[in-house]
Amino acid sequence: MARTIKRKKQNSLIPFAYLSPALLTIAVFSLGPVIYTIYLSFTNFNLNHFDTFQFVGFDNYKAILTGPFFKVFAPVFLWTVVYALLATGMSYMVGLILAVLLNNERMKESNFYRAILVIPWALPAAIAILAWQGLYNESFGQFNLLLSKIGLDKIPWLSDPFWAKFAVILTTIWLGYPFMMNVCLGALQAIPKDLYEAADIDGAGRWKKFISVTLPGLTSSTLPLLISSFAFNFNNFGAAFLITGGGPPRPDTQFAGYTDILVSSAYSMTLTFNRYDLASALSLIIFLIVGTLSFINMKYTKAFEEVD
């Protein structure tokens, strides 16, 4: 009896032995940096205290939320929210419109158009963003050359705050709509045709069928996508940093530009200004914001709950 119990205990440990390399790797390369970032956010680890940094409690958080850095990061936070909302919402709208058009059974060339429209998704994002940066160049970019050809003034794409923000959002929409389109296409094809036939019998027009049948059918499938896309765009470092480098610069601070979002500001605080303490605190604030918004959305939409 005792041998049987001992053997069962040994057998129960075998799975952990097989999983130990993966668990150890996750602990070292995933949890380790996270724990170290949390630790740094409560210290004064910066250029002046690389060897003599100390525990400072919540001083870094106070400096960002209520102290001298509030005026720096409050506009960055607002722009981050606006950017994430517009980029996610517009990508979804463009993807949904294209999906509705491509879902038309009478369109014989539908597969050809799908192949063309999915190209932005197939390209490496960093390369595509750098290509867009070239298009926005104010001296030799294709957009301004085209405007010059038709007699219009050149647009300061990268040096004017409004046009720089417009350029960042436009590029993000271009990169994001193929994913939204494919998800919406799958969701549209899952809606039972009986519902449309019943709507036809009731005399519903196209708009009425879209509002009463299509949108409710899309909601359960695409809301989780919107939640995750908003979180992704909230931290979309590539689009915000590779196009404008965070610029154009703001006259009131050197720590953030007009198109900097929170994550690119944390990057600049770390590698440009060596403020690892503030950058770590800012990273934790970003995590709390994204985590809270995602949790509220998931609870409200019940998107990730299992259905019997």
C-alpha positions as CSV (number, residue, x, y, z in Angstrom):
1,M,0.0,0.0,0.0
2,A,2.8,2.4,1.0
3,R,4.7,1.6,-2.3
4,T,1.6,2.3,-4.3
5,I,1.1,5.7,-2.7
6,K,4.8,6.5,-3.2
7,R,4.6,5.5,-6.8
8,K,1.6,7.7,-7.4
9,K,3.4,10.6,-5.9
10,Q,6.4,10.0,-8.1
11,N,4.2,9.7,-11.2
12,S,2.4,13.0,-10.4
13,L,5.8,14.8,-10.4
14,I,6.8,13.5,-13.9
15,P,4.7,16.1,-15.8
16,F,6.4,18.9,-13.9
17,A,9.8,17.4,-14.8
18,Y,8.9,17.5,-18.5
19,L,7.5,21.0,-18.2
20,S,10.3,22.4,-16.1
21,P,12.4,23.7,-19.1
22,A,9.4,25.6,-20.4
23,L,8.4,26.9,-17.0
24,L,12.0,27.9,-16.2
25,T,12.3,29.8,-19.5
26,I,9.0,31.6,-18.9
27,A,10.1,32.6,-15.4
28,V,13.5,33.9,-16.5
29,F,12.6,35.6,-19.8
30,S,9.0,36.7,-19.1
31,L,8.4,37.1,-15.4
32,G,12.0,38.2,-14.6
33,P,11.9,41.5,-16.7
34,V,8.4,42.3,-15.4
35,I,9.4,41.9,-11.8
36,Y,12.6,43.9,-12.4
37,T,10.5,46.7,-14.0
38,I,8.2,46.8,-11.0
39,Y,11.2,47.0,-8.7
40,L,12.8,49.8,-10.7
41,S,9.6,51.9,-10.7
42,F,10.0,52.2,-6.9
43,T,13.7,53.4,-7.1
44,N,15.6,56.4,-8.4
45,F,17.6,54.4,-10.9
46,N,18.6,57.0,-13.5
47,L,21.7,58.6,-15.0
48,N,22.7,60.2,-11.7
49,H,22.2,57.1,-9.6
50,F,23.3,54.1,-11.6
51,D,25.5,52.8,-8.8
52,T,23.8,54.3,-5.8
53,F,20.1,54.0,-6.6
54,Q,17.7,53.7,-3.6
55,F,14.1,52.8,-2.8
56,V,11.9,55.9,-3.1
57,G,8.5,54.5,-2.7
58,F,5.8,56.0,-4.8
59,D,7.7,59.2,-5.7
60,N,8.0,58.3,-9.4
61,Y,4.2,57.7,-9.6
62,K,3.5,61.0,-7.8
63,A,5.9,62.8,-10.2
64,I,3.9,61.4,-13.2
65,L,0.4,61.7,-11.9
66,T,0.5,64.8,-9.8
67,G,4.0,66.2,-9.9
68,P,6.2,68.1,-12.5
69,F,5.8,65.4,-15.2
70,F,2.0,65.6,-15.2
71,K,2.0,68.4,-17.7
72,V,4.3,66.3,-19.9
73,F,2.3,63.1,-19.9
74,A,-1.3,64.3,-19.6
75,P,-1.4,65.4,-23.3
76,V,0.5,62.2,-24.3
77,F,-2.2,60.1,-22.4
78,L,-5.0,62.0,-24.2
79,W,-3.4,61.5,-27.6
80,T,-2.8,57.8,-26.8
81,V,-6.5,57.3,-26.1
82,V,-7.7,59.3,-29.1
83,Y,-5.2,57.5,-31.4
84,A,-6.2,54.0,-30.1
85,L,-9.9,54.8,-30.4
86,L,-9.6,56.3,-33.9
87,A,-7.2,53.7,-35.2
88,T,-9.3,50.8,-33.9
89,G,-12.7,52.2,-34.8
90,M,-11.7,53.3,-38.3
91,S,-9.9,50.0,-39.1
92,Y,-13.0,48.2,-38.0
93,M,-15.3,50.4,-40.1
94,V,-13.1,50.0,-43.2
95,G,-12.8,46.3,-42.7
96,L,-16.5,45.9,-42.1
97,I,-17.5,47.9,-45.2
98,L,-15.1,45.9,-47.4
99,A,-16.3,42.6,-45.9
100,V,-20.0,43.5,-46.6
101,L,-19.1,44.3,-50.2
102,L,-17.0,41.1,-50.7
103,N,-19.7,39.0,-49.1
104,N,-22.0,39.7,-52.0
105,E,-22.6,36.3,-53.7
106,R,-23.0,38.0,-57.1
107,M,-19.5,39.4,-57.0
108,K,-17.6,36.8,-59.1
109,E,-14.2,38.5,-58.6
110,S,-14.5,38.4,-54.8
111,N,-11.5,36.1,-54.3
112,F,-9.3,38.3,-56.5
113,Y,-10.3,41.4,-54.5
114,R,-9.7,39.6,-51.2
115,A,-6.2,38.7,-52.4
116,I,-5.4,42.3,-53.3
117,L,-6.9,43.8,-50.1
118,V,-5.1,41.5,-47.8
119,I,-1.6,42.6,-49.0
120,P,-1.1,45.2,-46.2
121,W,-1.5,42.4,-43.7
122,A,1.0,40.1,-45.5
123,L,3.8,42.7,-45.6
124,P,6.3,43.1,-42.7
125,A,4.8,45.9,-40.6
126,A,8.1,47.7,-40.0
127,I,9.0,47.7,-43.7
128,A,5.5,49.0,-44.6
129,I,5.7,51.7,-42.0
130,L,9.1,52.9,-43.3
131,A,7.7,52.9,-46.8
132,W,4.8,55.2,-45.6
133,Q,7.4,57.4,-43.9
134,G,9.0,57.9,-47.3
135,L,5.6,58.7,-48.9
136,Y,5.1,61.4,-46.3
137,N,8.5,63.0,-46.9
138,E,7.8,66.7,-47.4
139,S,10.6,67.2,-50.0
140,F,10.5,64.1,-52.3
141,G,7.6,62.0,-50.9
142,Q,5.1,60.8,-53.5
143,F,2.1,62.4,-51.8
144,N,3.5,65.9,-52.0
145,L,4.8,65.3,-55.6
146,L,1.3,64.2,-56.6
147,L,-0.2,67.4,-55.0
148,S,2.4,69.5,-56.8
149,K,1.4,67.9,-60.1
150,I,-2.2,68.9,-59.7
151,G,-1.3,72.4,-58.6
152,L,-2.0,72.1,-54.8
153,D,0.3,73.2,-52.0
154,K,2.5,70.7,-50.3
155,I,1.3,69.3,-46.9
156,P,3.8,69.3,-43.9
157,W,3.0,65.7,-43.1
158,L,5.8,65.2,-40.5
159,S,6.4,68.8,-39.2
160,D,2.9,69.9,-38.5
161,P,1.2,68.4,-35.3
162,F,-2.2,67.9,-37.0
163,W,-0.9,66.3,-40.2
164,A,1.7,64.2,-38.3
165,K,-1.1,62.7,-36.2
166,F,-3.3,62.3,-39.3
167,A,-0.4,60.4,-41.0
168,V,0.1,58.1,-38.0
169,I,-3.6,57.2,-37.8
170,L,-3.9,56.7,-41.6
171,T,-1.0,54.3,-41.7
172,T,-2.3,52.4,-38.7
173,I,-5.7,52.0,-40.5
174,W,-4.0,50.8,-43.6
175,L,-2.1,48.2,-41.6
176,G,-5.1,47.1,-39.5
177,Y,-8.1,46.9,-41.9
178,P,-7.2,43.6,-43.6
179,F,-7.3,41.7,-40.2
180,M,-10.7,43.3,-39.4
181,M,-12.0,42.5,-42.9
182,N,-11.1,38.8,-42.7
183,V,-12.7,38.5,-39.2
184,C,-15.8,40.3,-40.4
185,L,-16.0,38.1,-43.5
186,G,-15.9,35.0,-41.4
187,A,-18.6,36.4,-39.0
188,L,-20.8,37.4,-41.9
189,Q,-20.7,34.0,-43.5
190,A,-21.7,32.5,-40.1
191,I,-24.9,34.4,-40.0
192,P,-27.8,32.1,-41.0
193,K,-29.4,33.0,-44.3
194,D,-32.8,32.2,-42.9
195,L,-32.6,35.4,-40.9
196,Y,-32.2,37.4,-44.2
197,E,-35.0,35.5,-45.8
198,A,-37.3,36.2,-42.9
199,A,-36.4,39.9,-43.1
200,D,-37.2,39.9,-46.8
201,I,-40.6,38.4,-46.1
202,D,-41.2,41.2,-43.5
203,G,-40.3,43.8,-46.2
204,A,-37.0,45.0,-44.7
205,G,-34.7,47.0,-46.8
206,R,-30.9,46.7,-47.0
207,W,-30.2,49.2,-44.2
208,K,-32.9,47.6,-42.0
209,K,-31.4,44.1,-42.6
210,F,-27.9,45.5,-41.8
211,I,-29.0,47.1,-38.5
212,S,-31.4,44.2,-37.4
213,V,-29.6,41.1,-38.7
214,T,-26.0,41.8,-39.7
215,L,-24.8,44.0,-36.8
216,P,-26.2,41.8,-34.0
217,G,-24.7,38.8,-35.7
218,L,-21.3,40.5,-35.9
219,T,-21.3,41.8,-32.3
220,S,-20.5,38.6,-30.5
221,S,-17.7,37.6,-32.9
222,T,-16.0,41.0,-33.3
223,L,-16.3,42.6,-29.9
224,P,-13.4,40.5,-28.5
225,L,-11.4,41.6,-31.5
226,L,-12.1,45.3,-30.9
227,I,-11.0,44.9,-27.3
228,S,-7.7,43.3,-28.2
229,S,-7.1,45.7,-31.1
230,F,-7.7,48.7,-28.8
231,A,-5.1,47.3,-26.3
232,F,-2.7,46.6,-29.2
233,N,-3.0,50.1,-30.6
234,F,-2.7,51.6,-27.1
235,N,0.8,50.1,-27.2
236,N,1.4,50.4,-31.0
237,F,5.0,51.6,-30.7
238,G,5.9,50.9,-34.3
239,A,3.4,53.2,-36.0
240,A,3.9,56.0,-33.5
241,F,7.7,55.9,-33.5
242,L,8.9,54.7,-36.9
243,I,6.9,57.3,-38.9
244,T,7.5,60.5,-36.9
245,G,9.9,59.5,-34.2
246,G,7.4,61.0,-31.7
247,G,7.7,64.5,-33.4
248,P,7.2,67.2,-34.2
249,P,8.7,68.4,-31.0
250,R,6.6,70.2,-28.3
251,P,7.9,73.6,-27.3
252,D,7.0,73.0,-23.6
253,T,9.0,69.8,-23.0
254,Q,11.9,67.8,-24.4
255,F,10.5,64.5,-23.0
256,A,7.7,64.0,-25.5
257,G,6.6,65.1,-29.0
258,Y,3.2,65.7,-30.4
259,T,2.7,62.2,-31.8
260,D,4.3,60.3,-28.9
261,I,2.1,57.8,-27.2
262,L,2.7,56.5,-23.7
263,V,4.8,53.5,-24.7
264,S,7.1,55.6,-27.1
265,S,7.5,58.2,-24.3
266,A,8.6,55.4,-22.0
267,Y,11.1,54.3,-24.6
268,S,12.5,57.8,-25.0
269,M,12.7,58.3,-21.2
270,T,14.7,55.1,-21.0
271,L,17.1,55.2,-24.0
272,T,17.4,59.0,-24.6
273,F,17.2,60.5,-21.1
274,N,18.3,57.5,-19.0
275,R,15.3,57.9,-16.6
276,Y,14.7,54.2,-16.0
277,D,12.8,55.0,-12.8
278,L,10.2,57.2,-14.5
279,A,10.0,54.9,-17.6
280,S,9.4,51.9,-15.3
281,A,6.6,53.7,-13.4
282,L,5.1,54.8,-16.7
283,S,5.2,51.2,-18.0
284,L,3.3,50.0,-15.0
285,I,0.7,52.8,-15.4
286,I,0.2,51.7,-19.1
287,F,-0.2,48.1,-17.9
288,L,-2.8,49.1,-15.3
289,I,-4.8,51.2,-17.8
290,V,-4.9,48.6,-20.6
291,G,-5.6,45.8,-18.1
292,T,-8.4,47.7,-16.5
293,L,-10.0,48.7,-19.8
294,S,-9.8,45.1,-21.1
295,F,-11.2,43.7,-17.9
296,I,-14.2,46.1,-17.9
297,N,-14.9,45.5,-21.6
298,M,-14.7,41.7,-21.1
299,K,-17.1,41.8,-18.2
300,Y,-19.5,44.2,-19.9
301,T,-19.6,42.4,-23.2
302,K,-19.2,38.9,-21.7
303,A,-17.2,38.2,-24.8
304,F,-14.9,35.5,-23.4
305,E,-17.5,33.7,-21.4
306,E,-18.3,30.1,-22.4
307,V,-21.8,29.5,-23.8
308,D,-23.6,26.2,-23.0
